[in-house]
Amino acid sequence: MKKNPFLIPVLIVLAVAGTSCNTTYKSQQLAFYSYTINDSLQKDTALINFLAPYKTNVNSLMDAVIGYADVNMEKKMPECELGNFLTDAYLHMAKEKYKTNVDAAVMNYGGIRINQLAKGEVTRGKIFEIMPFDNLLILQKLKGTVVQEFLDIIAADGGWPVSGITMQIKNGKAVNVLIDGKPIEPEKIYSIANSNYVANSGNDANMLKDIPQLSNGYLMRDAIFDYIKYLKAIGKNINAKIENRVINVE
């Protein structure tokens, strides 16, 4: 019988591959170290000089004034001026960019990364502070029952910024919900602007993850920039007020 010179090596490889797939590795030790970075560290002059022109260019972009805030705009629950301004921006720009009717806009409370937008000049860098993530502004067609379930998640979390919606929070649920000034209808289909992060089940919004998203790659941060440009074009500054969009009745 003629021996196949490739048979034994192949069998050995297959055997090793078969056993290695079942191998379980466990870490034996975890160690964490804290390194303090402060002015006591020796400066790397060569690195500083290398980065200097890039720092100058970035600072010139980020320090550019793009608008003016008429009032201090706070971040707080269940409703806040800053959240109202942002969701108004998302609702307006979603209609513009998708060229379709949009019933409402929602954003997660944790998506606002500063506690206050102060009255006065607003720089490009400040918008990056508000929205440092590259989240996309997307649309979803949601049945009224799904919208209600989603708003219940928002209510249980203490209230998120919304535009086009008013609701009350009672016993951790969204009650007396109005969309575009009308009571929510369980069987009606609503077009909701949201972030792709939340739509992909972020912040426990699991009811949204299997629903198709309409997306054109438009960043939520760019929506803020474009909305401020729009306001300037019609002679308005950055502004918002509390409108009882979300209130506690417990």
N, C-alpha and C positions, 0 to 999 in steps of 0.2 A: 504494500500500500504506500503510495507516494504521499509524503508529508507536505502539508501546506505551511511554508515558512512564516506566513502572516497570521495563522490561526491563533497560536498561543499568545502573541502580543495583543491581538484584538480582544481575546477572551479576558486577558488580564486587565486591560483598560476598561472593558465593560463591567468587570467585577468591582474594580475600584470605584467606577462611577456609580454603580448601584449601591455600594455601601456608603459612599460619601454623601449621597442625597439624604440619608437618614441620620447623619452625624449632627449632634446638638452641641453647640458651644455655649458656655456660660462664663460671664465675666467673673473673675476671682476677686477683683479689688477695684474700687472706685476711689479716686482721689481728686479733691478740688483745691485749687490754690487761688488766693486773692493777691492781685498785683495792684498796687496803688500808683496811679499816674498823676503826677503833680509837677510843680515847678522845680522840684529838687532834682529831677532827672536831667542829665546832660543833654543839651540840644544838639541835634544833628544838623549842622549848618549846611552841609551839602544837600541834604534832603529838603530843608526849608527853602533853599535857593532854587532847587528844582521845581518845587510846587508853587513858588511865588506867583508866576504868571497865570497859572491855572486858578489860584485863589483869587487873584485880581479880577479875572474874567467872570468867575462864578459870583463873586460879591457884587459886581456891577449889574449882573442880571437879577440877582435876588433882592438887591436893595432898590430896584426900580419901583417907583410909586405907580400903582395901577388904579387906585380908587381912593375914595374917602368915606369913612364910616361916620354917620351922623350921631350915633349913640354907642355907648358901651353895649356889647352883645354877649350875653352870658351863655354858658352851657350848664343846664340843669334839667332835672326831671320834675314833672312829666312833660313839660313844654318849656321851650326857651327861645329867646330871640335869635340866637345863632342857628339853632336847628331849623327854625322857620325860614330864615334867609336861605339856608342851604337847600332845603327841600323845595322851596319856591324856585330856586335856580335849576334844580334837577327836573322839576315838572316843566318849566318853560323850555329848557334846552332839549328835553326829550321830544317835545312836540316839534321843535325846530329841526332837530337832526334826523328824526325818524319820519317826519312828514305824515303824521297820523294823529288821531285823537288819543290822548292819554288822560285817564281819569284821575290818577293820583300818583304821588311820589312818596317814597318812604326811605329812610336811612337808619341804620343801627346807631344807637346812642354812642357806643364805643368807637364808632368810626370818626367821631369828632375828637381830634387829638389835642386841642387846647381848651382851657377853661374859660377864656374870654377873648373876644376880638375888641380891642380898645377903640374908643372914639378917636378919629383922626385919620392920618394917612395910612393906607394899607399897601404893603409891598408885595411883590411877587413871592418873596420868601415866606411871608406870613401865610399865604394860601398853601404853600407846601407844608407848613407846620400844621395847618388845619387838616389837610388831606395828604399825608406822606405816601400813601399806598397807591399803587397803580390799578385800583379797582375800576371796573367798567360800568358805565351806565347802561343798563339793559332794560328791555320790556318783557313782561310776561302777561299772557291772557289767563286770567284767573276767574274761576267760577265764584259766585258770591259766598258759597259755603267755605271755599278755600281761603278767601280774603278774611272771612270771620275767624277762621282757625288761626290765620297768621296774625291778625290783630289781637287775638287772645294771648299769643306768645308775647307780643309787644306789651300788652297790659300787665302780664305776669312779671315782666322785667322792669316795670315801673313807668313805662311810657317812652316812646321814641319820637323823633321829629317826623312830621307828616305834612303833606300839602295836598289839598283837595279832599281831605278827610277830617271829620270831627268825630270825637268819641269820648265816652266817659269810662273810667275804670272803677269797677265795683267787684269786690271779692276776687280780685285778680283776673277779671274777665273784661272784655271790651263790650260795652252796652251803649244803646242809643247811637249806633254808628250811622253817620251820614256820609255819603260820597257824592261830591258835587251838590251838596245841599239836600240830597234825597236819601230816604232810608235805604239801607243796603238790601238788595234783593237776592235771595239764596241761589236762584237759577240764572241770574244775569251774568254775562261775561264782562269783566272789567280789565282794562289795560293799565297795568301798574308799572311805574318806573322804580327801579331798585338797583342795588349793586349786585354784580355777579357773585360776590362773596356771600351775601345773604341768600341769593337765589340758589346757590349751590349747597344750601343747608347750614350756612353759618348762623351762629347764635340760636341754634336749635330750631331753625326754620325748616324742619325736615319735610313739611308738606309741599315745599317748593322745588325740591331737588329733581324731581322727575318731570317737571313741566318745562316744555321747550322755551328757550330764551331767544329773543330777537336782539342781536348784537352787531354793531358795526365797528367795534373796537374803540368807541368813544370813551375817554377817561372821565371819571367823575371830577377830577381836579380840573380838567380842561373845560368842563361844563361850568365850573365856578368862574374861571377866567372869562369865558365867553359871555356869561350872564352879566358880569361886571362891565364888560365892554358894551353890552346892550343897554344897561342902565345909563352909562355915560352918554351914549348916543341919543337917548331921549331926555337928557338933562337931569338924571336922578343920581343920587348917591346910594351907597350901601346902607340899607336900613331894614328894620323889622321890629315887630312888637308882639306882645303876648295877645293872642286872639281866642283863647279858650278852645284851641283845637283838641287838646288832650287834657282832661281834668279828672281829679279824683273825687268820687262821690261817696266814699266809704266813711 
